[in-house]
C-alpha cells in the first residue's frame, strides 16, 4: 500500500502583474519628483545670486545714509570690484548702480546653471529710500518669478 502525498507548490517571487504595478508606481513617483527636484536645485543656484548681491545692496544703502548715493554711484564708488570681477560659479556679474540720491539698482546676471530658464538671465534688486524713513528693496528681472527671491 502506497501512500499518496500531495505536494503543494509554494509561490516563489512575484507575478508579472505585481511587478508591472510596482514599475507603474515608481514611474508616477519619478514623474512627480523630477520637476520638483529640478526647481529645488534651480532655487539653490538663484540663492547664490542673492548672496552675491548682499555686499552691493548694503553698499547702496550705506551710500544713501552717508548722502553719497547719486546717479553716478557704481560698484567702485561703494568699494566693490568692477561688475565683471564679482563672479562665482552661477553668477556672471554683479552691478551696483545709483539712479538718484534716493534710489539705485543691483543687477545680478546668472551663468553656468545648465538651466535655460535662468542661464544668462538677470535678477534686479531696486532700492527705494525715503529720507528720514527706511529703505526698501523690490525684486524683478528676467529670471522666472517662481525662482526670484522674496527680497
C-alpha positions as semicolon CSV with decimal commas, in nm:
position;residue;x (nm);y (nm);z (nm)
1;X;0,000;0,000;0,000
2;X;0,144;0,318;-0,113
3;X;0,054;0,640;0,040
4;X;0,000;0,924;-0,189
5;X;0,137;1,251;-0,080
6;X;0,019;1,571;-0,224
7;X;0,278;1,831;-0,275
8;X;0,182;2,191;-0,290
9;X;0,398;2,418;-0,489
10;X;0,473;2,727;-0,287
11;X;0,466;3,055;-0,470
12;X;0,813;3,190;-0,516
13;X;0,866;3,551;-0,627
14;X;0,617;3,796;-0,768
15;X;0,374;3,762;-1,052
16;X;0,413;3,968;-1,365
17;X;0,112;4,183;-1,275
18;X;0,259;4,268;-0,935
19;X;0,588;4,370;-1,094
20;X;0,410;4,583;-1,354
21;X;0,215;4,763;-1,081
22;X;0,536;4,841;-0,892
23;X;0,704;4,973;-1,208
24;X;0,400;5,193;-1,282
25;X;0,402;5,336;-0,928
26;X;0,775;5,409;-0,945
27;X;0,723;5,579;-1,283
28;X;0,447;5,801;-1,145
29;X;0,658;5,897;-0,843
30;X;0,954;5,980;-1,067
31;X;0,736;6,192;-1,294
32;X;0,626;6,399;-0,994
33;X;0,961;6,413;-0,816
34;X;1,187;6,509;-1,107
35;X;1,034;6,853;-1,182
36;X;1,020;6,930;-0,810
37;X;1,387;6,839;-0,773
38;X;1,484;7,049;-1,076
39;X;1,302;7,350;-0,929
40;X;1,471;7,289;-0,594
41;X;1,820;7,287;-0,748
42;X;1,746;7,595;-0,959
43;X;1,628;7,784;-0,649
44;X;1,955;7,690;-0,481
45;X;2,152;7,834;-0,772
46;X;1,946;8,154;-0,765
47;X;2,010;8,178;-0,390
48;X;2,378;8,218;-0,475
49;X;2,285;8,530;-0,671
50;X;2,110;8,670;-0,364
51;X;2,415;8,601;-0,153
52;X;2,648;8,759;-0,407
53;X;2,434;9,074;-0,420
54;X;2,438;9,139;-0,043
55;X;2,756;9,349;-0,038
56;X;2,640;9,565;-0,329
57;X;2,297;9,613;-0,174
58;X;2,449;9,709;0,160
59;X;2,685;9,947;-0,020
60;X;2,398;10,134;-0,184
61;X;2,213;10,169;0,148
62;X;2,530;10,293;0,318
63;X;2,584;10,543;0,034
64;X;2,228;10,671;0,086
65;X;2,279;10,702;0,462
66;X;2,607;10,890;0,408
67;X;2,447;11,116;0,146
68;X;2,676;10,997;-0,133
69;X;2,421;10,799;-0,337
70;X;2,371;10,953;-0,681
71;X;2,311;10,863;-1,044
72;X;2,689;10,822;-1,081
73;X;2,723;10,567;-0,799
74;X;2,880;10,244;-0,925
75;X;3,048;9,932;-0,786
76;X;3,383;10,105;-0,744
77;X;3,240;10,415;-0,577
78;X;3,091;10,199;-0,300
79;X;3,410;10,000;-0,254
80;X;3,337;9,693;-0,468
81;X;3,527;9,533;-0,751
82;X;3,419;9,610;-1,107
83;X;3,093;9,435;-1,203
84;X;3,259;9,168;-1,419
85;X;3,501;9,085;-1,135
86;X;3,225;8,995;-0,889
87;X;3,166;8,638;-1,009
88;X;3,104;8,286;-0,887
89;X;3,005;7,952;-1,032
90;X;2,649;8,067;-1,109
91;X;2,695;8,447;-1,113
92;X;2,847;8,620;-1,416
93;X;2,842;8,974;-1,275
94;X;2,702;9,195;-1,001
95;X;2,642;9,558;-1,097
96;X;2,551;9,827;-0,844
97;X;2,418;10,149;-0,996
98;X;2,273;10,457;-0,833
99;X;1,978;10,604;-1,019
100;X;1,922;10,911;-0,800
101;X;2,003;11,034;-0,449
102;X;1,731;10,807;-0,310
103;X;1,733;10,507;-0,541
104;X;1,956;10,251;-0,705
105;X;1,970;9,903;-0,852
106;X;2,180;9,593;-0,815
107;X;2,172;9,366;-1,119
108;X;2,297;9,008;-1,095
109;X;2,350;8,816;-1,421
110;X;2,331;8,435;-1,393
111;X;2,559;8,186;-1,571
112;X;2,656;7,819;-1,580
113;X;2,340;7,672;-1,430
114;X;2,274;7,439;-1,727
115;X;1,914;7,557;-1,700
116;X;1,785;7,774;-1,983
117;X;1,519;7,924;-1,758
118;X;1,787;8,112;-1,559
119;X;2,114;8,100;-1,759
120;X;2,211;8,447;-1,890
121;X;1,903;8,592;-1,721
122;X;1,920;8,858;-1,452
123;X;1,781;8,947;-1,112
124;X;1,733;9,317;-1,043
125;X;1,711;9,448;-0,687
126;X;1,564;9,800;-0,687
127;X;1,636;10,023;-0,387
128;X;1,396;10,299;-0,290
129;X;1,483;10,518;0,009
130;X;1,278;10,786;0,177
131;X;1,481;11,042;0,375
132;X;1,403;11,005;0,743
133;X;1,243;10,665;0,685
134;X;1,365;10,323;0,583
135;X;1,493;10,191;0,253
136;X;1,303;9,914;0,076
137;X;1,402;9,664;-0,191
138;X;1,191;9,530;-0,476
139;X;1,295;9,226;-0,679
140;X;1,237;9,178;-1,050
141;X;1,429;9,057;-1,352
142;X;1,421;8,814;-1,640
143;X;1,452;8,506;-1,416
144;X;1,107;8,340;-1,389
145;X;0,904;8,471;-1,095
146;X;0,888;8,134;-0,920
147;X;1,267;8,143;-0,879
148;X;1,301;8,507;-0,774
149;X;1,389;8,569;-0,410
150;X;1,128;8,742;-0,196
151;X;1,360;9,032;-0,109
